[in-house]
Amino acid sequence: MDIVLVQPWSLLKEALQLRVKFLLDIAPALVTVHLQNAIATSLSRTNRLVDASDHTVSVNPQEPDDGLDSKANLNFLVERCLILHGGDIGPEPPKQSTKRELGKLMFPQDCGYKFEIEDMLRASAEVLGRGSFGTSYKGNLEDGPTIAVKRLKMANTATTEFEKLTEKISSIRHENVATLRAYYCDKHERLLVYDYYDRGSMSSLLHGKEGKVVAPMTWDNRLKMAIGAGRGIVHIHRQEGGKLFHGNLKPSNILVNSQGYGIVSDVLFPSLMNHVERQPTTKYEAPEVAVNGRSQQSDVYSFGVLLLELLVRKFEPAPSNGELRDFVQWGKGVSREVDNGEIFDIPLRDQPSILKELQEAFHLGILCVQKLPEERPKMVHVVFLLEEFLH
C-alpha cells in the first residue's frame, strides 16, 4: 500500500523559510535527533490513518487534504529538504554523561526564563557576526524572548571540558557581563545562549553596520559604554582568586544595554583558546600575547585601544616592528591634535567644555597601551578614573 503525504503548499513556503534556513545554517548535526523523533511521530500518525481508512490514502499536491496532521507532515518535509541539501539522519542520541544530559538544552540556576530546543529550532534566525570562536545568531522565539546564540567551533572538544567552561561562564554574575541563559551540548554541537541586546554593540554604534548611517554619540554615551565594559572586566579579573581574564576584548564584544552602559560578552576563558586556530594579530592584541599569552594586563591593553577608539573613532597606527602597532609613538605624534582637539571624533569637537576630559581620557588610553605590561594600570584604577568624568 503506497501512501503519499503532502504538506498543503500554501503553508510550506513560509514554514520552510522559518525553519529550514535555521536548521541548515546553525546546527544541521544537532537537529537530526529531533528530526528522527518527528519522523517517527509522522509515521505513527500515518499508520493510524491507514488502519482507520482501510484503503490507500493519496493526496494530490494541488488538492491538499486538510484532514492530515500539518505539523507531522512538515517535520517529514523538513527532513526531506535536509537530505536534498546534503544532510542526513545522524546517529542515535548520545548517552547521558555523568554530569549533564547530552542532547538537551540546559539552564543554569535562576537563569530567568526557560524554553526547549524545539523552540530554538522553530525560531527565525539571522547572523549577527562571525569571530575566531564561532558564529553568533539572533533568534526570535515564538511567544518568547529574543535570544543570541553562539555556535562554538569547539564541537570536537571533550564534553567534560565544555561542561567546565559553561560552569565558569554561568558562575560570573554581574550587570555588565553577558549572562549565560542556556547551553546545549551533544556529540556534534556546542551552543551558548545569551540575552539579545537590541541596541547593538560598540562596533555597530561607532562604525555602523552594513552601510547604515551612524548616529552621532555624545561624550556621555561613549563614557557610559567604556565604564560599563570596564566594570565588567574588573569583575572578571576578580574571579578564580583574581587570576581570570577575558582575552578577546574588541568592539563587537562590547554590547550596550538599555541604559547605554557597556556589557562584556564572549567570556570564554583560556581553556577555549587552545582549541581555536590562532588568528592574525589585531590592533586590540597586546604585543606580548604572541610570546607570553593572554593575561589581565593584556586585557588592560585591549581596553586602552577601545577607549582610544571611542574618542577618535577611526585610527590605525602603522606597524613599527613586524605586525606590532606602537600606540605610544602614535600618541606622541598626534600631541598637537590632542591639544587643540582636532584628534577627537567630529561630534565631540563641538563641545569645548569637555575638551579637558577628552584629553585626560586620551592620555589614560595611552597609559593602558604601554608596551610593557607592568607599566599599565590595573583595570580597577582605570574604571575609577573614568567614573570621575561621569556627569
Secondary structure, 3 states (H helix, E strand, C coil): CCCECCCCHHHHHHHHHHHHHHHHHHCHHHHHHHHHHHHHHHHHHHHHHHHHHCCCCECECCECCCCCCHHHHHHHHHHHHHHHCCCCCCCCCCCCCCCCCCCCCECCCCCCCCCCHHHHHHCEEEEEEECCCEEEEEEECCCCCEEEEEEECCCCCCHHHHHHHHHHHHHCCCCCECCEEEEEECCCCEEEEEECCCCCEHHHHHHCCCCCCCCCCCHHHHHHHHHHHHHHHHHHHCCCCCCCCCCCCCHHHEEECCCCCEEECCCCHHHHHCCCCCCCCCCCCCCCHHHHCCCHHHHHHHHHHHHHHHHHCCCCCCEEECCEECHHHHHHHCHHHHHHCCCCCHHHHCCHHHHHHHHHHHHHHHHHCCCCHHHCCCHHHHHHHHHCCCC
